[in-house]
Amino acid sequence: MAAFETGLETVEAIVTFRGFNPPGEHEIQLLKDVGISAGFTFQSLPMAAQPYSKCPRINQLECIQPIVAHYLC
């Protein structure tokens, strides 16, 4: 979370999901529920990448079952 501590307004969020398939509508809705509404999903990987503005709800990603990990770049 160093990017948030430096005061950057937007960072890149990479979210990885459990499984081997690309994120479906359910996974995309989970991201929208915590405030991530733009970005793209990978066609062959269980991952999504989004520009993400500062939001305290990023920590909620850790509690969502199909999400394995999230990274801020």
Secondary structure, DSSP 4 states (H G I P E B T S, - for coil): -HHHHTT-SEEEEEEEESSSSPP-HHHHHHHHHTT--S-EE-SSSSEEEEEEE--GGGGGGGG-TTEEEEEE-
